[in-house]
Amino acid sequence: MDHMDRPICKSCLQGKIARTPIAKRRASPRAASFGDVIHMDVWGPAPVCTLNQHRYTVTMVDEATGWFEEPLLHSKDRAFTAFVAFHAICCMQYGVSIKMVHSDRGGEFLGNNFTNFFTFEGIQRRLTVHDTPEHNGIAECTHCTIFGTVRTLLAASKLPPALWSEAHRHAVFIYNHMPHSFLNFKMPYEVRYGELPEVYFLCPWGSCIHVKVDPSSKLALRSTIGYYIRHDLTSNSVCVYWPQLHKVSVERTVIFVDGPTVKGEPSPQISLPDDFDIPQYDSETNPEDIAQREDDQVMEDMGLPPSIHTEYTPSVLRSINTDNIDIPPELQLDNPSPPPASESSSTRSQRICKPSAKARTLLEGSGITEKEFDDEDSAFLSANIANVASQVGNDPVTMREALNRHDAEQWREAMIEEITRLESQNS
C-alpha cells in the first residue's frame, strides 16, 4: 500500500507527533559583503545591574565578515535606538547600507518602530519561527561565546559581578580581533577592513596597575593601585576600576605591573627576518666535540677510560706517563727539549708568559711604525708581527696540546693544583 494511501490516525498524531528535524545545511548561500545580512537578538535581563544600570544587550552580527556589535541597553525597547545608531554609522562612516535583518519574533523586533523604519529604508526582514532558536543560530552561538568569556574574565580577576558590562566590552573586542574557523581562520576585523589589526596594547583584563595621582602634599604617594578594564580608543587612554569608589574612570599615566603586553605574545620591538633559521647541530664539525674526542684519544693511549666517565683526581693525573703517548707528526715540536730548570711555582697564577720587549713596544704603539719602513723592509715587518702574534694567546686548547708542549710537566702540576683546590671547597 502506498504511504499516501494509508489512513491517518488523528489520535496517533495527537499523542505521537514529533518536532520536524532541523536541517544541518544552510537553505541559502552565505552573504558576500558587509551589510548584506545582519543577525540580531536581545540578551537579558542580567541578574546584576552594571554600574550604569544596564541589564540587557542587543546582538548585531554581520553574516559575511562576522563583525560583532553588542551595545548595552537599560531595557528591551532600546533595541530600536541601538540599531538605528548602528545603521547610521554604517552609512555615514563606511558608505554601507544594511539590506536584510534576520531575527526572532521577539516583541522588540515586531513593533511599529522597526516595521516603519524597515519600510522607509528598504530593508528586508527575515524572521524565525517561535521556539526555534536554531534558525537564529549565528546570534545565539555568539551569545554563548561572548558570555562564556565574560564569566571567565570575572572568575579570573576576582572583580565584582557588576563589572560584567566592562568584561563584555573586552570580550567583544577580543572576538572581533581573533581568528575564527567559519572565516577560514581570519579575523572579522581583517575580513571587514582588509588589513591586520594592531592589538599590541592589549593587557589581561582586571590586571593590577599603578595610576599616577595628584599628591596632596610633598610627602604623599604619587600613585595608587587600580584595575585595568579596557583601552578607551576614543581618547587613547585606559579605563581603570577603583574598588574603593566603585566607579570607572579614564586615566592616561598608568604602569602595568604584569607588563604592557599579553603573556605569551612576542614583544613588538623584536622582529626576526623571514629567512631566519637555526643551523643544524653537527658533532663532526663542532669544535667542542672535536676537542673532547682528542682528549679521549689521549686517555685511551695512556690506558685510561674516556674523560666523560672518569673523575680526574690529583692521583690520577700524577699517574699519567707522557712518555708513552704517540705524538702525531703535525703536533711534534721542532725543539722538544725542556727549558732550564727553575723553581716550581706555588700557584698557577705565578706562571705568566710575558711578551718580549719588542712585542711590548709594538703593543703599546711606541715601536716601529709603517713610516720607518719602505717596500724592501716589508718582510722584516712581517717577521716582527709574527713574533708578537706567537707570544700572545698561545695557551693550549685541549689536553693533547698541553701534554705535547715542552712545559707539559708544569701544565700537569697546574691541573693537579686546580682540582685539589676545587675538592677542598666542595665545588
ABEGO torsion letter per residue (X at the ends): XBAAABBBBAAAAAAABBBBBBBABBABBBBABBGABBBBBBBOBBABBBAAGBABBBBBBBAAAGBBBBBBBABAAAAAAAAAAAAAAAAAAAGBBBABBBBBABAAAABAAAAAAAAAAGBBBBBBBBGBAAAAAAAAAAAAAAAAAAAAAAAAAGBBAAAAAAAAAAAAAAAAABBBAAAGGBBAAAAAAGBBBBAAABBBBGBBBBBBBBBABAABBABBBBBBABBBAAAGBBBBBBAAAGBBBBBABBBBAAEABBBGBBBAABBBBAABBBBBBBAAABAAAAAAAAAAAAAAAAGBBBAAABBBBAAAAAABBAAABBBBAAABBABABBBBBBBBBABAAABBBBBBAAAAAAAAGABBBAAABBAAAAAAAAAAAAAAAAABGABBABAAAAAABAAAAAAAAAAAAAAAAAAAAGX
